[in-house]
Every structure is written in C-alpha cells, then in structure tokens.
Amino acid sequence: MRLLCMAHRGEAQQFISSLQLKAIDNRFYMSEELALLITGEGPFEVLTHLSYYFAKFGISEVINLGIAGALDDKLSLNQVYSVRTLYAYGNNEPRFHSYTSHDQHAVLDAITSENRVLSDEFALELSHYAHIVDREAWAMGKVCNEFKIPFYCYKLISDFAGAKTHCFDLKNQAKIFSQTMLDFYLAKVQII
C-alpha cells in the first residue's frame, strides 16, 4: 500500500476529500489502495508515529508531500520540487546521516530543521547544505531507510525561509497549497 505523509491537516485536506479517504483514527486515512498519514510538525513527531503505522499496515512505499521554505532564491514560490537528498540540522549543527529519495531525476536537496527558520542568519546557515528547508522529511527518510521502504519527497515552496516567514499567513493558504500538491500528485506522482 502506498502511504502519503504530510505534516498538517491543512496540507492533507484536499487529498482526503478528493481521493475519498476514510478516517481510521485522527491522523490516518485510507482507501483500498492508498493511505494518508498526518505526522504532525517536526522530526520527533514523524519518528513517533510513522513506525507505528508501518508495523500496523502493509506499506510498500512512502511519498512525502508538503510545504517548505526556499533557501535558494532561484526557486519559485508555489512550485513543487522533487527532493534528491535529505539532511538534518539540530542542536545548532548538522546531523551526519543523510537519506536519498528514490526519484532518480531529482536534483535539489532539502534539510530538515528541528526549529522553525525565523531569522535570515539561520536561513543562510542552512543554505550551505540544501536548497529547501522543512521540518519532517529527513525523519521520514530515516524511518523508510530502516524499514527498507522506497521513499519519495516533493516539496511545495510556500515562502523564502527567514525573517519574513509568517506561519499564520501560510496556515491561511493551506487549502490552496493542498490543492496545488494534489494537482501535482495526480499529474506527476500517481503513476510512479
């Protein structure tokens, strides 16, 4: 069974309704061939919940879709990018394990930060490692690697990470972001 993973209910809302997924519990939804997990924000939330659903359901591959901040000003807002390699940053330093997605055509890297990126200095620090910053993908890559499950990662650029990031503004656009990701999934990802 293919598992879609998203951090927030807002990101998942269009998937749940359009794909007619039924609630199994407050974070897990299913149809006959597809499941969706709302992991919660941050790597520790992913590590806590993803393994449980792997053990309970026959998951054959994982696709992470979600919003992320650009660390490279050449990236375009509201564009979905496939991620090649996932890095992590926590306790004021990079972590030394990285995970690679199964998308052979991906060329951009992402770094998962344990903390929100709310300063330009922190965004600049992270830009030395990757093009995109998120809060969950690295942990998904880690769990998938442990379980030997293929992992794909697609990020919608919602903003440029740094001092101008306004999380409440992003929350207000959740339905639009969710629809953009659903359109991308149906057009490009559903067939892998």
PAKEMAR-344341 format. One record per residue (C-alpha): residue in one letter; x, y, z. Coordinates in pm, whole numbers, padded with zeros to 5 digits, always signed. Example, Ala and Ser with C-alpha at 12.3 -4.5 7.8 and 13.67 -1.06 7.14 Angstrom:
<atoms>
a+01230-00450+00780 s+01367-00106+00714 
</atoms>
This chain:
<atoms>
m+00000+00000+00000 r+00124+00349-00089 l+00139+00590+00205 l+00119+00966+00160 c+00274+01158+00451 m+00201+01520+00534 a+00274+01721+00845 h-00053+01911+00882 r-00422+01851+00827 g-00434+02167+00615 e-00186+02017+00368 a-00389+01695+00355 q-00743+01837+00332 q-00784+01827-00047 f-00635+01476-00065 i-00875+01342+00198 s-01185+01480+00028 s-01088+01437-00341 l-00947+01085-00302 q-01235+00986-00070 l-01009+00864+00209 k-01182+00733+00520 a-01063+00817+00870 i-00916+00523+01061 d-00814+00749+01351 n-00741+01120+01395 r-00425+01111+01182 f-00460+00811+00947 y-00689+00783+00641 m-00733+00501+00391 s-00893+00379+00071 e-00842+00031-00077 e-00504+00114-00233 l-00388+00434-00065 a-00327+00561+00287 l-00250+00907+00421 l-00077+00989+00750 i-00075+01331+00912 t+00252+01309+01103 g+00249+01634+01298 e+00516+01902+01277 g+00881+01822+01337 p+01112+01524+01311 f+01024+01382+01653 e+00655+01367+01562 v+00743+01168+01250 l+00972+00932+01440 t+00698+00875+01698 h+00413+00800+01457 l+00547+00665+01127 s+00696+00341+01262 y+00367+00255+01432 y+00174+00272+01104 f+00446+00078+00920 a+00407-00203+01172 k+00026-00197+01160 f-00032-00170+00782 g+00144-00319+00478 i+00319-00009+00347 s+00507-00061+00018 e+00624+00298-00048 v+00609+00642+00110 i+00550+00973-00062 n+00604+01289+00140 l+00421+01596+00010 g+00431+01922+00199 i+00517+02287+00207 a+00873+02403+00260 g+01080+02717+00263 a+01324+02805-00013 l+01687+02861+00085 d+01785+02934-00276 d+01644+03249-00437 k+01642+03076-00778 l+01348+02859-00665 s+00995+02972-00744 l+00711+03018-00498 n+00412+02784-00541 q+00625+02539-00742 v+00660+02173-00641 y+01014+02029-00647 s+01132+01672-00613 v+01394+01626-00343 r+01708+01419-00400 t+01889+01403-00065 l+01766+01484+00284 y+01986+01630+00554 a+01909+01729+00913 y+02002+02016+01141 g+01953+02010+01517 n+02125+02126+01834 n+02287+02407+01631 e+02472+02173+01397 p+02416+01940+01101 r+02349+01573+01166 f+02579+01333+00984 h+02325+01087+00842 s+02158+01170+00512 y+01893+00984+00313 t+01834+00978-00061 s+01492+00960-00223 h+01411+00706-00493 d+01349+00976-00755 q+01641+00930-00996 h+01562+01265-01162 a+01561+01485-00851 v+01840+01743-00832 l+01755+01955-00526 d+01841+01878-00165 a+01642+01955+00150 i+01742+01999+00511 t+01506+01924+00798 s+01538+02165+01086 e+01427+02083+01438 n+01342+02454+01476 r+01145+02691+01258 v+01363+02916+01044 l+01265+03264+01158 s+01588+03458+01101 d+01786+03537+00789 e+02105+03428+00965 f+01966+03080+01033 a+01838+03054+00673 l+02185+03148+00544 e+02345+02883+00767 l+02109+02615+00633 s+02157+02727+00271 h+02512+02592+00285 y+02365+02241+00300 a+02050+02243+00086 h+01814+02434-00142 i+01497+02375+00065 v+01417+02359+00437 d+01133+02168+00601 r+01056+02017+00940 e+00985+01647+00869 a+01129+01489+00553 w+01463+01374+00695 a+01286+01177+00969 m+01064+01011+00707 g+01374+00918+00508 k+01531+00773+00823 v+01231+00554+00908 c+01190+00439+00547 n+01559+00351+00532 e+01527+00142+00850 f+01226-00046+00711 k+01375-00070+00356 i+01071+00106+00207 p+01108+00326-00105 f+01070+00696-00024 y+00986+00993-00247 c+00977+01356-00136 y+00805+01651-00307 k+00802+02000-00159 l+00586+02297-00250 i+00776+02621-00193 s+00546+02833+00023 d+00793+03109+00113 f+01157+03207+00134 a+01284+03093+00473 g+01396+03363+00712 a+01277+03669+00900 k+00985+03735+00664 t+00825+03393+00721 h+00479+03428+00873 c+00340+03091+00980 f-00016+03222+01025 d-00019+03360+00670 l+00091+03018+00547 k-00182+02848+00751 n-00443+03071+00586 q-00326+02946+00244 a-00339+02576+00341 k-00633+02488+00116 i-00463+02644-00188 f-00135+02468-00107 s-00319+02138-00059 q-00492+02171-00397 t-00163+02255-00571 m+00000+01947-00419 l-00299+01728-00509 d-00288+01850-00870 f+00086+01773-00880 y+00029+01428-00729 l-00246+01338-00975 a-00049+01464-01276 k+00306+01354-01195 v+00337+01125-00895 q+00037+00895-00901 i+00193+00691-01183 i+00526+00601-01018 
</atoms>
